[in-house]
Amino acid sequence: MSETGEAGQPTLRASFDAVILSRLRSIRWGNILFKAIFFALAAAIAGIAQFVTWPEGASPTNAQVVGICATIGVFLAALVSIVSEKDATREIEIAQRLHAKAEEYRERYESTVRDWPDIERMIALHLVTVLFRDALEGACLAMSGDERTLISSMTTLAERSLPAAAGFSYADEWTICVYAAEPVEGDCRFQLRLVEHLRAIKCGKDTARVWPEGRGVAGIAFSNASEIVVADLTSETARAVFKPSGLEREYDDDRYRSMVAIPILVQGAERPWGIVTATSRANGHFNHEHEEGIKPIEAIRALADYAALAVAMIDSRDRAANSPPITKSP
């Protein structure tokens, strides 16, 4: 517990300690004064008594000499006792400061333990962005491949760090998927086909569902070109809005409880290039509620942003390669 509170004002604990120390100092000085008066008075009375019984013109008896010496010894002992008395309030003050310091370190430790998941996510998210950047730089140097290959490479490269940045643990059941939009033959609408995925339960890409535009969380996020976060897919409201009729699977309610879908928005494009989705078996893993620290959704947003950058970079490269060479006029 710190010595001061907001705006440098002393805390209740600090004020209480100051009052206690003040009272202890008053008691100490009162005790010293009492000792000084008591012992001085006692020694004076004893000494006077010895001299009163001493006949005029006669020498003191041996008993009187002993009494006088004892009186002087008592007086000196009392004086030494008063002078050498230690100030206990000083030790108490030091102990209180040490206790306050220990409380401060305890609070820091508890704060670190409490914030450690955020720290881990922050470290993992930083590593994810570094890996994504490395993949993009490598693609620039290679000058080969298409956007789907590059996004697949980015996702695979971050297969360890990306789940950690999204707040998933080894015991969780989760998915992170990247879908590309492709036109439906004979229709003006689009569908979302899996490009790459990371899953706690491994499965092949060929088993992934293709999401029609406007159906399911991913399809609706694509249609509206906006981010969608669902804290509980099993709620009645979520079922009414996002239930993909005809595309359900028997394990959906058990595996997919909370979900986020983020469009891959490329500047200048009329529609999203695709969608990045993430699901968790835990209710509320993705949610709209305010949370301190780094939210799990930030890792999915980072993937969507870097995927958009990859698409824009490949598109720019292809346009530059297909443009006619510039000839100089004679």
Salt bridges, closest charged atoms under 4 A:
ASP17 OD2 - ARG13 NE 3.48
GLU85 OE1 - LYS35 NZ 3.65
ASP87 OD1 - ARG28 NE 3.64
GLU93 OE1 - ARG25 NH2 3.17
GLU93 OE1 - ARG90 NH1 3.85
GLU93 OE2 - ARG97 NH2 3.09
GLU103 OE1 - ARG106 NH2 2.89
GLU104 OE1 - LYS101 NZ 3.63
GLU104 OE2 - ARG108 NH2 2.69
GLU110 OE2 - ARG106 NH1 2.75
ASP118 OD1 - ARG121 NH2 2.51
ASP134 OD1 - ARG133 NH2 3.70
GLU137 OE2 - ARG133 NE 3.86
GLU173 OE2 - ARG281 NH1 2.84
GLU182 OE1 - ARG148 NH2 3.81
GLU182 OE2 - ARG193 NE 2.65
GLU196 OE1 - LYS205 NZ 3.09
GLU227 OE2 - ARG301 NH2 2.87
GLU248 OE2 - LYS243 NZ 3.96
ASP252 OD2 - ARG209 NH1 2.97
ASP253 OD2 - ARG239 NH2 2.78
ASP254 OD1 - ARG281 NH2 2.81
GLU298 OE2 - ARG301 NH1 2.70
ASP315 OD2 - ARG319 NE 3.01
ASP318 OD1 - ARG317 NH2 2.93
